[in-house]
Amino acid sequence: MSVLDEISALARQLRLNTSLVYKEIYWALGGERINRVTPTDEQFREWKRSSDGLTRFWSFANGKLGSELSQDEAHDIWECIDLTLRTGQRRPFSFQDYLMIAVHSDQCCDICKRRPPDVDLDIDHILPFSRGGGTLPFNLRFLWPRSTNHMASDVHSSHTT
């Protein structure tokens, strides 16, 4: 039995949508690739100031991966790293973290139970980070952003009535 067959069998056993499992694996591997080629903040900022910084990053990333990224792939990863450093919003998830969230969330929004491809899901803290909630997979879930907005408006309206 091939690895793909084993993954499909496990997904069926867990009553997960196999095509979504494959998409989640693809997404998680892309995130892991970004994690592996992310330089130190100092190194990235140095390259950012340099006229050939993207080219230097591309060479660095290819060396880290041991394979050749396309120019578009290198540029996309560069933009992701730059956004992360500017906003501080991205927490790198490991491949295992993402799959744990996918499995324990049943591949759907924790509030409305909608699933891709009907909705795009974000990763959200169950216990908010501001209240001490950690970033370990057991404190994370998938949410459709509109469900989050509805939840916030429900909480707001319950406090104002």
Phi, psi and omega per residue, in radians:
M1 nan 2.291 3.139
S2 -1.320 2.882 3.112
V3 -1.053 -0.710 3.122
L4 -1.089 -0.699 3.091
D5 -1.122 -0.698 3.120
E6 -1.137 -0.726 3.093
I7 -1.088 -0.779 3.127
S8 -1.073 -0.753 -3.135
A9 -1.107 -0.769 3.113
L10 -1.127 -0.726 3.128
A11 -1.073 -0.775 3.113
R12 -1.105 -0.732 3.136
Q13 -1.057 -0.642 3.123
L14 -1.524 0.041 -3.128
R15 1.025 0.731 3.076
L16 -1.771 2.657 3.085
N17 -1.268 1.987 -3.051
T18 -1.061 -0.731 -3.126
S19 -1.139 -0.603 3.075
L20 -1.203 -0.637 3.093
V21 -1.034 -0.777 3.127
Y22 -1.111 -0.703 3.099
K23 -1.139 -0.685 3.127
E24 -1.155 -0.685 3.083
I25 -1.095 -0.777 3.129
Y26 -1.046 -0.811 -3.134
W27 -1.099 -0.793 -3.125
A28 -1.109 -0.693 3.105
L29 -1.143 -0.646 3.071
G30 -1.101 -0.728 3.078
G31 -1.116 -0.712 3.113
E32 -1.124 -0.657 3.098
R33 -1.072 -0.761 3.110
I34 -1.063 -0.791 3.137
N35 -1.017 -0.711 -3.068
R36 -1.247 -0.474 -3.105
V37 -1.809 0.088 3.134
T38 -1.325 2.088 3.111
P39 -1.363 3.119 3.049
T40 -1.136 2.748 3.103
D41 -0.979 -0.775 -3.115
E42 -1.076 -0.776 -3.130
Q43 -1.122 -0.770 -3.127
F44 -1.103 -0.749 3.140
R45 -1.104 -0.655 3.079
E46 -1.086 -0.815 3.121
W47 -1.116 -0.643 -3.130
K48 -1.071 -0.615 3.135
R49 -1.363 -0.282 -3.052
S50 -1.576 2.512 3.135
S51 -1.154 -0.462 3.118
D52 -1.896 0.418 -3.074
G53 -1.025 -0.770 -3.137
L54 -1.111 -0.699 3.116
T55 -1.134 -0.718 3.104
R56 -1.134 -0.718 3.083
F57 -1.085 -0.773 -3.131
W58 -0.999 -0.785 3.110
S59 -1.116 -0.756 3.107
F60 -1.039 -0.846 -3.110
A61 -1.103 -0.745 3.114
N62 -1.067 -0.689 3.101
G63 -1.149 -0.711 3.122
K64 -1.124 -0.689 -3.090
L65 -1.475 -0.432 -3.063
G66 1.277 0.335 3.079
S67 -2.639 2.934 -3.016
E68 -1.628 2.082 2.959
L69 -1.386 2.587 2.997
S70 -1.268 2.856 3.114
Q71 -1.060 -0.698 3.132
D72 -1.137 -0.722 3.118
E73 -1.089 -0.798 3.131
A74 -1.060 -0.741 3.131
H75 -1.118 -0.759 3.127
D76 -1.073 -0.755 3.126
I77 -1.153 -0.731 3.079
W78 -0.961 -0.836 -3.136
E79 -1.100 -0.700 3.125
C80 -1.105 -0.796 3.120
I81 -1.108 -0.757 3.132
D82 -1.064 -0.800 3.111
L83 -1.056 -0.740 3.134
T84 -1.049 -0.804 -3.121
L85 -1.188 -0.623 -3.128
R86 -1.280 -0.647 -3.034
T87 -1.821 -0.385 -3.088
G88 1.147 0.382 -3.038
Q89 -1.598 -0.366 -3.017
R90 -1.636 2.189 3.012
R91 -1.827 2.145 -3.103
P92 -1.189 2.162 3.068
F93 -1.703 2.428 3.031
S94 -1.372 2.869 3.082
F95 -0.966 -0.789 -3.126
Q96 -1.131 -0.705 3.105
D97 -0.988 -0.870 -3.080
Y98 -1.080 -0.780 -3.135
L99 -1.140 -0.618 3.089
M100 -1.111 -0.721 3.100
I101 -1.116 -0.773 -3.116
A102 -1.057 -0.749 -3.091
V103 -1.265 -0.841 -3.087
H104 -1.289 -0.251 3.108
S105 -1.614 -0.031 -3.102
D106 1.038 0.453 3.067
Q107 1.020 0.575 -3.139
C108 -2.537 2.921 3.073
C109 -1.092 2.299 -3.102
D110 -1.165 -0.366 -3.103
I111 -1.699 -0.992 -3.017
C112 -1.690 -0.171 3.117
K113 1.184 0.249 3.057
R114 -1.293 2.693 -3.075
R115 -2.238 2.717 2.946
P116 -1.115 2.608 0.158
P117 -1.546 0.052 -3.132
D118 -1.144 -0.532 -3.138
V119 -2.429 2.726 2.990
D120 -1.663 2.334 -3.096
L121 -1.851 2.475 3.026
D122 -1.868 2.833 3.040
I123 -1.674 2.307 -3.031
D124 -2.331 2.622 3.061
H125 -1.351 2.386 3.028
I126 -1.267 -1.001 2.967
L127 -1.660 2.031 -3.046
P128 -0.926 2.531 3.127
F129 -0.991 -0.668 -3.117
S130 -1.150 -0.305 3.117
R131 -1.859 0.319 3.074
G132 1.688 0.047 3.120
G133 -1.217 2.332 -3.118
G134 -1.460 3.125 3.124
T135 -1.865 0.375 3.041
L136 -1.314 2.661 -3.049
P137 -0.954 -0.577 -3.108
F138 -1.204 -0.272 3.076
N139 -1.770 0.234 -3.116
L140 -2.124 2.654 -3.130
R141 -2.615 2.922 3.043
F142 -1.588 2.370 3.039
L143 -2.383 2.465 2.968
W144 -1.388 2.220 -3.073
P145 -0.905 -0.615 3.123
R146 -1.174 -0.564 3.059
S147 -1.134 -0.683 3.108
T148 -1.089 -0.739 3.109
N149 -1.125 -0.710 3.109
H150 -1.126 -0.723 3.140
M151 -1.080 -0.775 3.138
A152 -1.115 -0.709 -3.132
S153 -1.234 -0.568 3.075
D154 -1.151 -0.759 3.120
V155 -1.113 -0.770 3.136
H156 -1.077 -0.803 -3.097
S157 -1.197 -0.551 3.127
S158 -1.243 -0.458 3.104
H159 -1.465 -0.352 -3.089
T160 -1.707 -0.128 -3.122
T161 -1.726 nan nan
